[in-house]
Amino acid sequence: MNTAMYEAAAGRQVFGYVLILVAGVVLVGGLIWAFRLGFKVREREPAPPLPEEQPKLPPTGPVGETIEMREPREVPKAADGSERLTPHQVDSIRSQRADDQRRPRWSPGSGGSFGGGGGGRT
């Protein structure tokens, strides 16, 4: 048997183990460095607000929800007779409160759901 071949194989194997060990140490060092960097960045950030700095409810209590029927607002016509309006001439509110505030209800004989596959009104 040739012992030189065994020694060469053992030398390459040790080199692989050392390479893995060095890579692990570099990885752990990088993680520690990243943690310390994050900690320093966190220290520079402002502190969270104190409880007395938090928003408070108004004295009248929580604001209630309003339910109302809306209807589309007509687009105004150009006053000078031109064919188009510029954006600053158009109101930003797209709908208005409807005069009739009764909600539409389900009527007997119609389908119970949209796309339900029923015959609907006959």
C-alpha positions as CSV (number, residue, x, y, z in Angstrom):
1,M,0.0,0.0,0.0
2,N,1.0,3.5,-0.7
3,T,0.7,5.7,2.4
4,A,1.3,8.9,0.4
5,M,-2.1,8.5,-1.3
6,Y,-3.8,8.3,2.1
7,E,-2.0,11.3,3.4
8,A,-2.9,13.4,0.4
9,A,-6.6,12.4,0.7
10,A,-6.5,13.2,4.4
11,G,-4.9,16.6,3.6
12,R,-7.7,17.6,1.1
13,Q,-10.3,16.4,3.6
14,V,-8.9,18.6,6.3
15,F,-8.8,21.6,3.9
16,G,-12.5,21.1,3.3
17,Y,-13.3,21.0,7.0
18,V,-11.2,24.2,7.6
19,L,-13.0,25.9,4.7
20,I,-16.4,25.1,6.1
21,L,-15.3,26.3,9.6
22,V,-14.0,29.6,8.2
23,A,-17.2,30.1,6.2
24,G,-19.3,29.5,9.3
25,V,-17.2,31.9,11.4
26,V,-17.5,34.6,8.6
27,L,-21.3,34.0,8.5
28,V,-21.7,34.3,12.3
29,G,-19.5,37.4,12.3
30,G,-21.7,38.9,9.5
31,L,-24.9,38.2,11.5
32,I,-23.4,39.8,14.7
33,W,-22.4,42.9,12.7
34,A,-25.9,43.2,11.1
35,F,-27.5,42.9,14.5
36,R,-25.3,45.6,16.0
37,L,-25.9,47.9,13.0
38,G,-29.7,47.4,13.4
39,F,-29.5,48.1,17.1
40,K,-27.6,51.4,16.4
41,V,-30.2,52.4,13.8
42,R,-33.0,51.7,16.2
43,E,-31.3,53.8,18.9
44,R,-31.3,56.8,16.5
45,E,-35.1,56.5,15.8
46,P,-37.5,58.6,17.9
47,A,-39.2,56.9,20.8
48,P,-42.8,55.7,20.5
49,P,-45.4,58.2,21.7
50,L,-46.3,58.3,25.4
51,P,-49.9,57.3,26.4
52,E,-50.8,61.0,27.0
53,E,-49.7,61.8,23.4
54,Q,-52.0,59.3,21.9
55,P,-55.2,60.5,20.1
56,K,-58.3,60.8,22.3
57,L,-62.0,60.3,21.6
58,P,-64.0,63.6,21.3
59,P,-66.0,64.5,24.4
60,T,-69.2,63.6,22.6
61,G,-68.1,60.0,22.1
62,P,-67.3,58.1,19.0
63,V,-68.5,59.5,15.7
64,G,-71.5,57.6,14.5
65,E,-72.0,56.1,11.1
66,T,-74.5,57.7,8.8
67,I,-76.5,55.7,6.3
68,E,-78.1,57.6,3.4
69,M,-79.1,57.0,-0.2
70,R,-76.9,58.8,-2.7
71,E,-77.5,59.7,-6.3
72,P,-75.1,60.8,-9.0
73,R,-74.5,64.5,-9.5
74,E,-74.8,65.7,-13.0
75,V,-71.7,67.0,-14.7
76,P,-72.1,70.8,-15.2
77,K,-72.2,72.3,-18.6
78,A,-69.6,74.8,-19.7
79,A,-70.9,78.3,-19.1
80,D,-69.2,79.9,-22.0
81,G,-70.5,77.4,-24.5
82,S,-67.2,75.6,-25.1
83,E,-67.3,71.9,-25.5
84,R,-65.2,70.8,-22.5
85,L,-64.6,71.7,-18.9
86,T,-61.2,71.9,-17.3
87,P,-60.6,69.9,-14.0
88,H,-60.8,73.0,-11.8
89,Q,-64.3,73.7,-13.1
90,V,-65.7,70.3,-12.1
91,D,-66.7,69.8,-8.5
92,S,-64.8,67.1,-6.6
93,I,-68.0,65.5,-5.1
94,R,-69.3,62.9,-7.5
95,S,-72.6,62.3,-5.7
96,Q,-75.3,64.1,-3.7
97,R,-77.8,63.2,-1.1
98,A,-81.0,61.7,-2.7
99,D,-84.3,63.4,-2.1
100,D,-86.0,59.9,-1.6
101,Q,-84.3,58.2,1.3
102,R,-86.3,55.0,1.2
103,R,-84.1,52.0,0.5
104,P,-85.0,49.7,-2.3
105,R,-86.4,46.4,-0.9
106,W,-86.8,42.9,-2.2
107,S,-90.0,42.4,-4.0
108,P,-91.8,39.1,-4.0
109,G,-91.6,37.1,-7.2
110,S,-88.1,38.3,-8.0
111,G,-85.0,36.3,-7.7
112,G,-83.4,36.1,-4.3
113,S,-79.9,36.8,-5.4
114,F,-77.9,38.2,-8.3
115,G,-76.9,35.5,-10.6
116,G,-78.8,32.9,-8.7
117,G,-80.0,31.3,-11.8
118,G,-83.7,31.7,-11.1
119,G,-86.3,32.9,-13.5
120,G,-86.7,36.3,-11.8
121,R,-89.8,38.2,-12.3
122,T,-92.3,36.5,-14.6
